[in-house]
Amino acid sequence: MRYAVLVTGPAGAGKSTFTGAFLNHLRMAKRTAHLVNLDPAASPTSFEVQPVIDIKDLISVEDVMSELEYGPNGGLVYCFEYLLQNMDWLEEELGGYDDDYLVFDCPGQIELYTHHPFLPTLVQHLTRLNIRVCAAYLIESQFMEDRYKFFSGVLSAMSAMVNLEIPWINVMSKMDLVTANTDSESDGGARNGIRQRKDVARYLDPDPLLLATRRGYEGDIENPRFHALNQAIVHLIEDHPLVSFLPLDLTKPDSLETVVSHIDYTMQYGEDEEPKEPHDMDEGDFQDAD
Ligand SMILES: Nc1nc2c(ncn2[C@@H]2O[C@H](COP(=O)(O)OP(=O)(O)OP(=O)(O)O)[C@@H](O)[C@H]2O)c(=O)[nH]1
């Protein structure tokens, strides 16, 4: 069985940083894990671990922009459409990785997750190749700075989950930026700075009441029309409690370990593995057992 984790989420959410830490963690646990870069605009220096498969070997945004005179977003969509027309390239590249754990670093354009057919088509191809797929969707802790921004993140996560329909976890990244501020803030409104730690639980398991209050930005009474819209969103989140977040603080090894365990569980990693015969084990396995 091969496994693929799609690391997804909006621009700057920390996908590449998490991917690098994740791969290092898997390799330290002696798992055969590789990076697949799906971002045709990624800079080679952005990878902590070099990709074994790189969409840029097929097509890059720079080439599309210079040759077809597209802008960056149009260029990116063109690259994905080109990849969809050349899936045999990806299948051939994936062919050499049996029994392996593949981590796909995806680009940050939100339309890819909400309505573009690229990722659902990719998932269909991977599944047909007998690769078990799951997704980790990252949003960064700055989304907790104000409730409107936060609920836009919740809705984008929900929309991406519905669009992809695969095993899924949501991750609140960059938790090292959340301060231990003790200043009281009970209204859930906007403030400068990052959400204080004592409020975090209401965001990790989104509390729709954060949005239901009549207070808007900076304590203003919000427009009644927006209040009605907010109420509708509250009901949607209450009726479909699909989204909760695992906190990820890369400065704490236990935090990464917890996220990796959830990914393994979500993907049912190792369920089909046969017990290793002694002659299949290498010297390192015996050293670990000591
Ligand atoms: N403090 C903190 N900064 C982080 C963390 N993860 C990423 N960053 C920073 O956030 C910025 C974006 O990180 P990336 O990993 O490139 O994010 P990305 O989601 O891959 O970005 P795109 O590929 O552009 O969508 C960089 O400046 C990182 O150094 C984190 O856990 N904590």
PDBQT file of the ligand as one rigid body, heavy atoms in Angstrom, charges set to zero:
ROOT
HETATM    1  N1  LIG A 301       6.251  31.512  13.470  1.00  0.00    +0.000 N 
HETATM    2  C1  LIG A 301       6.029  30.587  12.534  1.00  0.00    +0.000 A 
HETATM    3  N2  LIG A 301       6.230  30.906  11.231  1.00  0.00    +0.000 NA
HETATM    4  C2  LIG A 301       6.007  29.951  10.314  1.00  0.00    +0.000 A 
HETATM    5  C3  LIG A 301       5.594  28.645  10.668  1.00  0.00    +0.000 A 
HETATM    6  N3  LIG A 301       5.437  27.929   9.529  1.00  0.00    +0.000 NA
HETATM    7  C4  LIG A 301       5.741  28.766   8.519  1.00  0.00    +0.000 A 
HETATM    8  N4  LIG A 301       6.078  29.981   8.976  1.00  0.00    +0.000 N 
HETATM    9  C5  LIG A 301       6.472  31.148   8.171  1.00  0.00    +0.000 C 
HETATM   10  O1  LIG A 301       5.370  31.521   7.349  1.00  0.00    +0.000 OA
HETATM   11  C6  LIG A 301       5.806  31.902   6.048  1.00  0.00    +0.000 C 
HETATM   12  C7  LIG A 301       5.108  31.043   5.013  1.00  0.00    +0.000 C 
HETATM   13  O2  LIG A 301       5.497  29.696   5.235  1.00  0.00    +0.000 OA
HETATM   14  P1  LIG A 301       5.435  28.605   4.074  1.00  0.00    +0.000 P 
HETATM   15  O3  LIG A 301       5.780  27.287   4.689  1.00  0.00    +0.000 OA
HETATM   16  O4  LIG A 301       6.235  29.030   2.888  1.00  0.00    +0.000 OA
HETATM   17  O5  LIG A 301       3.895  28.669   3.703  1.00  0.00    +0.000 OA
HETATM   18  P2  LIG A 301       3.139  28.026   2.465  1.00  0.00    +0.000 P 
HETATM   19  O6  LIG A 301       1.765  27.723   2.926  1.00  0.00    +0.000 OA
HETATM   20  O7  LIG A 301       3.930  26.882   1.917  1.00  0.00    +0.000 OA
HETATM   21  O8  LIG A 301       3.144  29.223   1.436  1.00  0.00    +0.000 OA
HETATM   22  P3  LIG A 301       2.678  29.186  -0.111  1.00  0.00    +0.000 P 
HETATM   23  O9  LIG A 301       3.412  28.048  -0.766  1.00  0.00    +0.000 OA
HETATM   24  O10 LIG A 301       3.112  30.532  -0.628  1.00  0.00    +0.000 OA
HETATM   25  O11 LIG A 301       1.213  29.019  -0.125  1.00  0.00    +0.000 OA
HETATM   26  C8  LIG A 301       7.322  31.754   6.046  1.00  0.00    +0.000 C 
HETATM   27  O12 LIG A 301       7.874  33.014   6.317  1.00  0.00    +0.000 OA
HETATM   28  C9  LIG A 301       7.591  30.793   7.191  1.00  0.00    +0.000 C 
HETATM   29  O13 LIG A 301       8.864  30.992   7.775  1.00  0.00    +0.000 OA
HETATM   30  C10 LIG A 301       5.408  28.330  12.062  1.00  0.00    +0.000 A 
HETATM   31  O14 LIG A 301       5.048  27.216  12.481  1.00  0.00    +0.000 OA
HETATM   32  N5  LIG A 301       5.634  29.356  12.937  1.00  0.00    +0.000 N 
ENDROOT
TORSDOF 0
